Amino acid sequence: MIFPETLPTPFEAHSIDRRRVIGGLGLAGLGLLVSSASASAATSHSGSAPKVTVQTQARQGIRPESPRLDLSGVPEEWVRKQGSSLPEYSRYLTNLKLKSISPQQVIEAHAKSRGSIWNTLPPKTWWTRMGYTLRVADRVALEMNVSEVEIISAYRCPAYNAHCEGAKSGSWHQANVAVDVKFPGRASRVAAAARNLRNRGLFRGGVGGYWNFTHIDSRGENMDW
């Protein structure tokens, strides 16, 4: 199972319906957690729709060594505030074995402040939510033959989100299911590629196109803007 039995609500304006989100992830979401070479997800519309295969890595049940991260570009104050969770979170991201997104990129996206308000790592029980969304973004990069993706924003804690210009009070970033990404080339092509994969059954969620970046989330229902 991807999510805990009880999902805390990180904001008031919107809450996550646990059954709707898990239903939206379907076989694709569940398949990412099993020890197999790949997992397939069918669309919710018909059994005859084309399927998308998401490549995954088999788990061996052996705890890997902590990855070596270059934190020279990360504020020391933020690193101190995360404590022992940071190495473990880095190890989790490394185990995702993404092709176009590095653990350091994701961590640097979290390590930001607005005035005196620091963003934080997501709650540990929510880590797998972002893992699923990152796999979607990584698959978009594969489809577009892009070798590197810039993560502009990922998880945003409520206090930090409230100080982000233009951020909605019910932002899905607060639920750790959304990323803002920047690919080489036109952002409109990224949004189109993400929607194409979504329509083929890879995930259910929102795709937002902006002039210089693309929003992708796995909220469990399809939305475009």
C-alpha positions in Angstrom: 0.0 0.0 0.0 1.3 3.4 -0.9 -0.3 5.6 1.8 -0.8 5.1 5.5 -4.3 4.2 6.7 -5.0 7.8 7.9 -3.9 10.6 5.6 -3.3 13.9 7.5 -4.7 16.9 5.8 -1.9 19.5 5.1 -4.3 22.3 4.2 -7.9 23.3 4.7 -9.1 24.4 1.3 -8.6 20.9 -0.3 -8.2 17.5 1.3 -7.0 14.3 -0.2 -9.7 11.6 -0.6 -7.6 8.4 0.2 -9.7 6.1 -1.9 -9.8 8.5 -4.8 -6.0 8.9 -4.8 -5.2 5.2 -4.5 -7.8 4.4 -7.1 -6.2 7.0 -9.4 -2.8 5.5 -9.0 -4.2 2.0 -9.5 -1.9 -0.8 -10.7 0.8 1.7 -11.7 1.1 3.0 -8.1 1.0 -0.4 -6.5 3.3 -1.9 -9.0 6.1 0.5 -8.2 6.4 -1.1 -4.7 6.8 -4.8 -5.8 10.0 -6.6 -6.6 9.6 -6.9 -10.4 11.2 -5.6 -13.4 8.2 -3.6 -14.6 4.6 -2.7 -13.8 1.7 -1.8 -16.1 -1.2 0.5 -15.6 -4.4 0.5 -17.6 -6.6 3.6 -18.0 -9.8 3.8 -15.9 -11.9 4.2 -19.1 -11.7 0.9 -20.9 -9.8 -2.4 -20.7 -8.8 -2.1 -24.4 -6.9 1.1 -24.0 -3.1 1.0 -24.6 -0.9 0.4 -21.6 2.2 2.1 -20.4 5.1 0.2 -18.8 7.0 1.9 -16.0 10.5 0.4 -15.5 11.4 -0.3 -11.9 14.2 -2.0 -10.1 13.9 -5.1 -8.1 14.4 -4.8 -4.4 16.9 -7.1 -2.7 16.0 -6.5 0.9 19.5 -5.2 1.6 20.0 -1.7 3.0 22.3 0.2 0.7 25.1 2.5 1.8 24.2 6.1 2.3 24.8 8.0 -0.9 27.4 10.7 -0.9 25.8 14.0 -1.5 27.4 17.3 -2.2 25.6 19.7 0.1 27.9 22.6 -0.5 25.1 24.5 -2.3 22.5 23.7 0.4 22.1 26.3 3.3 23.8 24.9 6.5 20.9 26.2 8.6 18.4 24.1 6.6 20.6 21.0 6.8 20.8 21.3 10.6 17.0 21.7 10.9 16.5 18.4 9.0 18.6 16.4 11.4 19.0 12.7 10.9 16.1 12.6 8.4 18.2 14.0 5.6 20.5 11.0 5.1 17.6 8.6 5.2 15.6 10.7 2.8 18.6 10.9 0.4 18.9 7.1 0.6 15.2 6.7 -0.3 15.5 9.0 -3.3 18.6 7.1 -4.4 16.7 3.8 -4.3 14.2 5.2 -6.8 17.0 4.9 -9.4 15.7 7.7 -11.5 17.5 8.3 -14.8 17.0 12.0 -15.3 16.5 13.3 -11.7 19.1 13.1 -9.0 18.5 13.0 -5.3 20.5 16.2 -4.9 18.2 18.0 -7.3 15.1 17.0 -5.2 16.8 17.9 -1.9 17.9 21.3 -3.2 14.3 22.0 -4.3 13.2 21.5 -0.6 16.1 23.6 0.8 14.5 27.0 0.4 13.2 29.8 2.5 10.9 32.8 2.3 12.2 35.4 4.7 12.6 33.6 8.0 10.3 30.7 7.0 12.1 27.6 6.0 10.7 24.8 3.9 11.1 21.3 5.3 11.4 17.7 4.2 8.0 16.0 3.8 6.8 13.8 6.6 8.4 10.3 6.3 5.0 8.6 5.9 4.5 10.7 2.7 7.8 10.0 1.0 6.4 7.4 -1.4 3.9 9.9 -2.7 6.7 12.0 -4.2 8.4 8.9 -5.3 5.5 8.1 -7.6 5.3 11.6 -9.0 9.0 11.7 -9.6 8.8 8.4 -11.6 6.1 10.1 -13.7 8.4 13.1 -14.4 11.3 10.7 -15.1 9.2 8.8 -17.6 8.2 12.0 -19.4 11.9 12.7 -19.7 12.5 9.3 -21.2 9.7 9.8 -23.8 11.2 13.2 -24.8 14.8 11.8 -24.8 15.9 14.3 -22.2 18.8 13.4 -20.0 18.3 15.9 -17.1 15.3 17.5 -15.5 15.4 20.5 -13.2 13.2 20.3 -10.1 12.0 23.8 -9.3 9.6 22.9 -6.6 8.4 19.7 -4.9 7.1 19.4 -1.3 6.2 22.7 0.3 5.2 22.7 4.0 2.1 24.8 4.7 4.0 27.7 6.4 6.4 28.0 3.5 3.7 27.6 0.9 1.8 30.5 2.5 4.7 32.8 1.7 5.2 31.6 -1.9 4.0 34.2 -4.4 1.1 32.8 -6.4 0.8 29.6 -4.5 -2.7 28.5 -3.6 -3.7 27.7 -0.1 -4.8 24.2 -1.3 -1.7 23.5 -3.3 -1.0 19.9 -4.0 2.7 20.6 -3.3 1.6 20.5 0.4 0.4 16.9 0.0 3.8 15.9 -1.5 2.2 14.7 -4.8 3.3 17.6 -7.0 6.5 18.8 -8.8 7.3 21.8 -10.9 9.8 20.8 -13.5 11.9 22.5 -16.2 13.0 20.6 -19.3 15.3 21.8 -22.0 13.2 23.3 -24.8 9.7 24.6 -24.8 7.6 24.0 -21.7 4.5 23.5 -23.8 6.1 20.3 -25.3 6.7 19.0 -21.8 3.0 19.5 -20.8 1.9 17.8 -24.0 4.1 14.8 -23.4 2.9 14.5 -19.8 -0.8 14.6 -20.9 -0.1 12.1 -23.6 1.3 9.6 -21.1 -1.5 10.3 -18.7 -4.1 9.7 -21.4 -2.3 6.4 -22.1 -2.8 5.3 -18.5 0.5 6.0 -16.7 -1.1 8.1 -14.0 -4.1 10.2 -13.0 -3.4 13.8 -12.0 -2.9 17.4 -12.9 -0.7 18.9 -15.6 -0.3 22.6 -15.7 1.6 24.4 -18.4 3.4 27.6 -17.7 5.7 29.6 -20.0 9.0 28.3 -18.4 8.0 25.2 -16.4 5.5 22.4 -16.1 3.5 21.3 -13.1 2.8 17.5 -12.7 0.9 15.9 -9.9 -0.7 12.6 -9.0 -3.8 13.8 -7.1 -5.9 10.9 -8.5 -8.1 12.9 -11.0 -7.2 14.5 -14.2 -7.0 18.3 -14.4 -5.4 20.6 -17.0 -4.6 24.3 -17.0 
